[in-house]
Amino acid sequence: MSVDEYVTDRDRWGYLAGARFVGPHEWAEVAEKHLYPSMHLWGLAEGLIEAADEEGRLIDFRPNEFYEGALSDSMRNEDDPADWKLTYDRFSAAVVMGGTVELAHRGFLAQRGNGDTADYRLSLPPVGEPA
């Protein structure tokens, strides 16, 4: 994809041209069909669904807090103790950030800089576009 395929709106959200913003419920329904075959992306997606507000925004995204918070919450199962958390390390950071970049590239996330953090927003790629 080229730079021309991305737009930045007046609120500074950068995203794949033609993508639209959605809330977590709509995003989950569509994203699962495209992301589930990729276990690491679907795992990340479940954490993003957990962390997003009703409009699909993740403001002041901090990977370490996300990893030990919403991502851990979404991955915990009935066999884990209630206080179980994933351990955040350099490898985890690379997987989380690499996954968010891939989701943005495929039209599933909008992003914008926010000082020393980033903001993300759930989006869906244009209809008919391969995700």
SEVO-695316 format. One line per 8 residues: number of its first residue (from 0); for each residue z, x, y of C-alpha. Coordinates in Angstrom, 3 decimals, padded with zeros to 6 digits. Layout:
N
NUM	Z X Y ~ ...
% end
This chain:
131
0	000.000 000.000 000.000 ~ -000.694 001.128 003.498 ~ 001.406 000.900 006.643 ~ -000.930 -001.870 007.832 ~ 000.394 -004.126 005.077 ~ 003.872 -004.232 006.647 ~ 004.987 -006.045 009.770 ~ 008.027 -005.882 012.027
8	009.142 -009.093 013.697 ~ 010.930 -009.529 017.027 ~ 014.313 -009.330 015.257 ~ 013.268 -005.893 013.922 ~ 012.938 -007.016 010.281 ~ 010.272 -004.962 008.513 ~ 008.599 -006.574 005.519 ~ 005.390 -006.978 003.549
16	002.891 -008.991 005.615 ~ 002.877 -012.618 004.525 ~ 006.309 -012.482 002.884 ~ 008.810 -015.151 003.832 ~ 012.595 -015.134 004.124 ~ 014.569 -017.191 001.608 ~ 018.144 -017.855 000.580 ~ 019.667 -016.459 -002.597
24	019.103 -019.554 -004.764 ~ 015.348 -019.747 -004.156 ~ 015.057 -015.965 -004.365 ~ 016.815 -015.877 -007.743 ~ 014.483 -018.482 -009.247 ~ 011.314 -016.641 -008.257 ~ 012.543 -013.048 -008.470 ~ 013.792 -013.434 -012.034
32	010.257 -014.181 -013.232 ~ 008.977 -010.944 -011.712 ~ 011.953 -008.590 -011.980 ~ 013.712 -009.446 -015.242 ~ 011.433 -007.310 -017.438 ~ 012.681 -004.317 -015.421 ~ 016.342 -004.152 -016.405 ~ 017.451 -001.894 -013.530
40	015.699 -004.043 -010.900 ~ 017.041 -007.312 -012.282 ~ 020.565 -005.861 -012.440 ~ 020.226 -004.798 -008.808 ~ 018.781 -008.213 -007.925 ~ 021.807 -009.999 -009.393 ~ 024.072 -007.908 -007.175 ~ 021.935 -008.664 -004.107
48	022.126 -012.390 -004.912 ~ 025.922 -012.110 -005.131 ~ 026.175 -010.181 -001.849 ~ 023.705 -012.178 000.276 ~ 024.818 -014.895 002.675 ~ 023.265 -018.383 002.503 ~ 020.272 -017.215 004.558 ~ 019.684 -014.273 002.241
56	021.003 -011.606 004.640 ~ 022.972 -008.500 003.720 ~ 024.198 -007.133 007.039 ~ 025.622 -003.596 007.347 ~ 024.679 -002.781 003.751 ~ 026.758 000.103 002.452 ~ 025.610 001.197 -001.022 ~ 029.030 002.374 -002.214
64	030.752 -000.893 -001.220 ~ 027.912 -002.929 -002.713 ~ 028.037 -000.946 -005.969 ~ 031.789 -001.271 -006.442 ~ 031.855 -004.862 -005.101 ~ 029.028 -007.373 -005.537 ~ 027.060 -005.344 -008.094 ~ 030.167 -004.799 -010.238
72	031.059 -008.489 -009.919 ~ 027.596 -009.551 -011.068 ~ 027.604 -007.181 -014.049 ~ 031.163 -007.780 -015.275 ~ 031.291 -009.786 -018.500 ~ 033.968 -011.560 -020.503 ~ 034.837 -008.396 -022.445 ~ 035.684 -006.430 -019.278
80	039.106 -006.446 -017.614 ~ 039.247 -008.472 -014.387 ~ 039.549 -005.298 -012.292 ~ 036.602 -003.512 -013.969 ~ 034.219 -001.799 -011.526 ~ 031.179 000.396 -011.772 ~ 031.758 003.980 -010.658 ~ 029.693 005.006 -007.661
88	028.270 008.534 -007.746 ~ 025.140 010.421 -006.654 ~ 023.067 009.087 -009.538 ~ 024.174 005.525 -008.779 ~ 023.262 006.035 -005.131 ~ 019.768 007.169 -006.110 ~ 019.244 004.165 -008.410 ~ 020.483 001.637 -005.833
96	018.449 003.095 -002.986 ~ 015.358 003.635 -005.141 ~ 015.582 000.039 -006.313 ~ 015.919 -001.366 -002.795 ~ 012.879 000.636 -001.704 ~ 010.880 -000.708 -004.660 ~ 011.961 -004.288 -003.911 ~ 010.923 -003.874 -000.267
104	007.587 -002.358 -001.309 ~ 006.933 -005.339 -003.607 ~ 007.831 -007.883 -000.898 ~ 011.227 -008.952 -002.251 ~ 013.321 -007.402 000.547 ~ 012.980 -007.078 004.284 ~ 014.863 -004.246 005.944 ~ 015.911 -002.984 009.339
112	017.911 -000.076 010.624 ~ 021.293 -000.853 012.067 ~ 022.767 002.339 013.477 ~ 024.280 004.219 010.556 ~ 023.755 001.374 008.056 ~ 020.862 -000.835 007.044 ~ 020.397 -004.578 006.889 ~ 018.463 -006.281 004.105
120	017.121 -009.798 003.824 ~ 015.856 -011.530 000.707 ~ 012.160 -012.341 000.927 ~ 009.387 -013.452 -001.365 ~ 005.954 -011.824 -001.443 ~ 002.914 -013.803 -000.322 ~ 001.741 -016.403 -002.834 ~ -000.865 -014.948 -005.137
128	000.210 -011.354 -004.482 ~ 001.178 -009.313 -007.517 ~ 004.877 -008.612 -007.377
% end
